[in-house]
Amino acid sequence: MPYGRPDPLSGNLPDPLREPSFYAGVAPKRALAWVVDMGVTWLLCLVALPSTAFTGLFWWATLWACVDFLYRWATLSTGSSTWGMRLMAICLRERDGRPLSAVTALLHTAGYTASLAVFPLLLGSVVLTRFDLWPIALVLAALAALVWERDRLGFGVLGLAVAAKLFPAVLVPLALSLVWQRRGRREALVCLGVLAGVVALVYLPFVVLGADGVAYSLGRQLGRPLQIESLGSALFLAAHHLFGLEIEMRSGHGSQNLAGAGPAVVATLLTAAQLGVLAWIWLQRPRNGEELIRWSAAALLAFVALGKVLSPQFLIWLAPLVPLVAGRRGLRAAVLLGVALVLTQLWFPARYWELALEFDGVASGLVLARDLVLVAVLVALLSRSERVPARSP
């Protein structure tokens, strides 16, 4: 609940569907508050470190988890908000509008801690062997800056994200549209120049030292064939098991792919569908921070679910962003994404080579189910505005 608005202590809180303006901006503010609270808890861990004779360095994750739990429980039970929430002018309330009790604060903190612990478990070992956490962290920082109307800073950080890995480029049209509506064409072009300058600054040394290598790297990524875990390949695998369709796997471009004219045609069609959906999303023109987060999550989903390459580490891009989408739409999308993460863990990495080399039936079914669930997440994010229930007489 935002500060500076009437505090409905005498009755129920305003319905978020009937009176959405009361909760405007809460979701992105909570994301920013979370960043602040993470910084605070890390500082508290550093303060507590000497009391452990510096052995806490060897069990830092456990130390941080304990400090974070106590910090959140203490601040929520005494002020109904963490320090980060107070900085963002938001707070939590009971259903009747009263401040959180100590028991409710404890349950809330326990639920938060459990969800935070489940996140790396759902992603599995891939989170330890890929560097995708770095670019998605930059994406979240860029979105936070844009929500907080630090537009040039946001575009600069987004430029770093694009330079780290190309996928954040699908968010640029959405961010540009938001700034254009908020501050006009001139400021939007300045922000675009900031992003281009950051990308050029990162790439320039590599271009100078080896332009051919940079061109080869980009061309190799853009020209990849139909990867075996993509939606198109999953349909071919299903046809192989159901109708005896002959398929062939070939390794290349750092992955295992389906070869032949059919997979090549499907890869082209998938790319066309992907670009079409992305273009439609870009035309939605987000008007505020909440819409920016929703359409950014949808753009990443379209890029992942409809792409001709769908590696398990791509889910690292989605896991922290999709749950930030506000409302019941966001809740549905987050639950479906959790299902997709579980399905991925059921076959990767244990059954990966059985899938790639033998077209294992169980693994093929799980891949198809995961890919279809990701499409369902995309549909949930693209669905129309949520219905507002009729007010009871």
Secondary structure, 3 states (H helix, E strand, C coil): CECCCCCCCCCCCCCCCCCHHHHCCHHHHHHHHHHHHHHHHHHHHHHHHHHHCCHHHHHHHHHHHHHHHHHHHHHHHHHCCCHHHHHCCECCCCCCCCCCCHHHHHHHHHHHHHHHHHHHHHHCCHHHHCCCHHHHHHHHHHHHHHHCCCHHHHHHHHHHHHHHCCHHHHHHHHHHHHHHHHHCHHHHHHHHHHHHHHHHHHHHHHHHHHHHHHHHHHHHHHCCCCECCCHHHHHHHHHHHHHCCCCEEEEECCEEEEECHHHHHHHHHHHHHHHHHHHHHHCCCCCCHHHHHHHHHHHHHHHHHCCCCCCHHHHHHHCCCHHHCCHHHHHHHHHHHHHHHHHHHHHCCCCHHHHHHHCCHHHHHHHHHHHHHHHHHHHHHHCCCCCCCCCCC
